Amino acid sequence: AYAEEKFTSGFTTGWKTDRGRIAMKFGIPNEVDRHPAETNARPYEVWIYYSEGRKQFIFADLEGLGRYELIFSSDERELTRPDWQILINAQ
């Protein structure tokens, strides 16, 4: 229910989004560092979990449509894009 309420976007239900999927898998993050609008960067969020060591997930709005995609994960079970830092800073 949390994923549906917080992450539904357009015609995509919350549990089908990257943020919704991670929230369902790991729970609500302990910290969320939001960067909604910066001069030289796309909007992005950093989610931090203290359990199971310290896990970090970075989601970016690559298309400017409010749809945040997972681009970095410190959890080896999740994919990380090798160009994730460039993706945030490219405009």
C-alpha positions as CSV (number, residue, x, y, z in Angstrom):
1,A,0.0,0.0,0.0
2,Y,2.9,2.4,0.8
3,A,4.5,1.8,-2.7
4,E,1.1,2.4,-4.4
5,E,0.5,5.6,-2.4
6,K,3.9,7.2,-2.7
7,F,5.3,6.1,-6.1
8,T,2.4,5.7,-8.5
9,S,3.2,7.8,-11.5
10,G,1.0,8.4,-14.5
11,F,-0.1,5.0,-15.7
12,T,2.6,3.1,-13.7
13,T,1.5,1.6,-10.4
14,G,3.8,2.2,-7.5
15,W,5.0,-1.3,-7.0
16,K,6.2,-1.4,-10.6
17,T,8.5,1.6,-10.2
18,D,12.1,1.3,-9.1
19,R,11.5,3.2,-5.9
20,G,8.4,1.2,-5.1
21,R,10.1,-2.1,-5.7
22,I,13.1,-1.1,-3.5
23,A,10.7,0.1,-0.8
24,M,8.8,-3.2,-0.9
25,K,12.1,-5.2,-0.8
26,F,14.0,-3.3,1.9
27,G,11.3,-1.2,3.6
28,I,11.1,2.5,4.1
29,P,14.6,4.0,4.0
30,N,16.2,5.4,7.2
31,E,17.4,8.5,5.3
32,V,16.3,10.1,2.0
33,D,18.5,12.9,0.6
34,R,16.4,14.6,-2.1
35,H,17.9,16.8,-4.8
36,P,14.8,18.0,-6.7
37,A,16.2,20.8,-8.8
38,E,19.9,21.7,-9.0
39,T,21.5,24.0,-11.6
40,N,23.9,21.4,-13.1
41,A,22.2,18.1,-12.2
42,R,19.1,16.2,-13.0
43,P,16.7,15.6,-10.0
44,Y,17.8,12.6,-7.9
45,E,17.3,10.9,-4.6
46,V,19.7,9.0,-2.4
47,W,18.1,6.4,-0.1
48,I,20.1,5.0,2.8
49,Y,19.3,1.9,4.9
50,Y,21.2,1.1,8.1
51,S,20.2,-2.5,8.2
52,E,22.4,-5.3,6.6
53,G,25.4,-3.0,6.8
54,R,24.8,0.4,5.1
55,K,22.9,0.1,1.8
56,Q,22.6,3.0,-0.6
57,F,20.4,3.4,-3.6
58,I,20.4,6.4,-6.0
59,F,17.4,7.1,-8.2
60,A,17.4,9.8,-10.9
61,D,14.7,11.5,-13.0
62,L,16.5,11.0,-16.3
63,E,13.7,12.2,-18.6
64,G,12.4,15.1,-16.4
65,L,9.0,13.5,-16.2
66,G,9.0,12.6,-12.4
67,R,9.8,9.0,-13.1
68,Y,12.8,8.1,-11.0
69,E,15.0,5.2,-12.1
70,L,17.5,3.2,-10.1
71,I,20.9,4.1,-11.4
72,F,23.2,3.0,-8.4
73,S,23.0,0.4,-5.7
74,S,25.5,-0.7,-3.1
75,D,23.6,-4.0,-2.9
76,E,25.1,-6.5,-5.2
77,R,21.7,-8.0,-5.9
78,E,20.6,-4.8,-7.7
79,L,22.0,-3.4,-10.9
80,T,24.2,-0.3,-11.0
81,R,24.7,1.6,-14.2
82,P,28.4,2.2,-14.8
83,D,27.7,5.7,-16.0
84,W,25.5,6.7,-13.1
85,Q,27.5,9.8,-12.0
86,I,27.5,11.1,-15.6
87,L,23.7,10.5,-15.8
88,I,23.1,12.8,-12.8
89,N,25.3,15.6,-14.1
90,A,24.3,15.5,-17.7
91,Q,21.6,17.9,-18.8
